[in-house]
Amino acid sequence: MKILPVVAALLFAATQGSAQGDVLPPDIAAGKALYEVNERGGYGCIPCHGDKAQGGRDGPKIIGQDPVNMKIQLETNDSMSFIDLTDAQFAQISAYLKYLAGM
């Protein structure tokens, strides 16, 4: 089956951490993948919040922010109204942001 090696490679790439080759725990790796997706209707936080959540031209710094406040902003801010995260996905992105804050 030729698709299995491709899927395995994608899963391996998604779990890679820093340049030192750290392997990320599954929830953090999933949060990283959601944070990096860049498509309308996807999640892709990078275009507005930057690759390290440091803030950008269109969005504030979100690294180190309180997840409860971020959830409120996500649900009430019109510029993010197209984003439809499940609670599990939001928790994964929050775990990734917490990981970034500790780097």
C-alpha positions in Angstrom: 0.0 0.0 0.0 1.7 3.2 -1.2 -0.3 5.7 0.9 0.9 4.2 4.2 4.5 5.6 3.9 3.1 9.1 3.0 0.7 9.1 6.0 3.6 7.9 8.2 5.8 10.7 6.9 3.2 13.3 7.5 2.5 12.1 11.0 6.2 12.1 11.8 6.6 15.7 10.4 3.7 16.9 12.5 5.3 15.7 15.7 8.6 17.3 15.1 9.3 20.1 17.7 12.2 22.6 17.7 15.2 22.6 15.4 16.8 20.3 18.0 14.5 17.5 16.9 12.3 17.3 20.0 9.3 15.1 19.5 6.1 16.9 20.5 3.4 15.2 22.5 0.3 14.4 20.4 -1.9 17.2 21.7 0.8 19.8 21.2 1.6 18.4 17.7 -2.1 18.6 16.8 -2.3 22.2 18.1 0.8 23.1 16.1 -0.8 21.7 12.9 -4.0 23.6 13.5 -2.1 26.8 14.3 -0.2 26.5 11.0 -3.1 25.6 8.6 -3.6 28.6 6.3 -6.9 28.3 4.5 -10.2 30.1 4.7 -12.4 28.0 7.0 -9.2 26.3 8.4 -7.6 27.6 11.5 -4.3 29.0 10.5 -3.4 31.5 13.2 0.0 32.4 11.6 -1.2 35.0 9.1 -2.5 37.3 11.8 -0.7 36.2 15.0 2.8 35.3 13.6 4.7 32.0 13.5 5.5 32.2 17.2 2.2 33.8 18.3 4.2 37.0 18.8 1.6 39.2 17.0 1.6 40.5 13.5 0.1 43.1 11.3 -3.5 42.0 11.8 -3.5 40.2 15.1 -2.2 40.7 18.7 0.3 38.6 20.5 -1.4 35.5 21.9 1.5 33.6 23.3 1.2 33.5 27.1 -2.4 34.8 27.0 -5.2 33.3 29.2 -7.0 30.6 27.3 -10.4 31.6 28.8 -9.9 35.2 27.4 -8.7 33.8 24.0 -11.8 31.6 23.8 -14.0 34.6 24.5 -12.2 36.6 21.8 -12.5 33.7 19.3 -16.2 33.5 19.9 -17.0 37.3 19.9 -14.4 38.9 17.5 -15.9 39.4 14.1 -12.6 39.0 12.3 -12.4 35.4 13.5 -16.0 34.5 13.0 -15.2 32.0 10.2 -13.1 29.9 12.7 -15.1 27.0 14.0 -13.0 25.0 16.5 -14.2 22.2 18.6 -13.4 22.3 22.3 -10.8 19.6 21.7 -9.2 21.6 18.9 -9.1 24.8 21.0 -7.4 22.8 23.8 -4.8 21.5 21.4 -4.0 25.0 20.1 -3.9 26.3 23.7 -1.4 23.4 24.6 0.7 24.5 21.6 0.7 28.1 22.7 1.7 27.1 26.2 4.5 25.0 24.7 5.7 28.0 22.7 5.7 30.2 25.8 7.9 27.7 27.6 10.5 27.5 24.8 
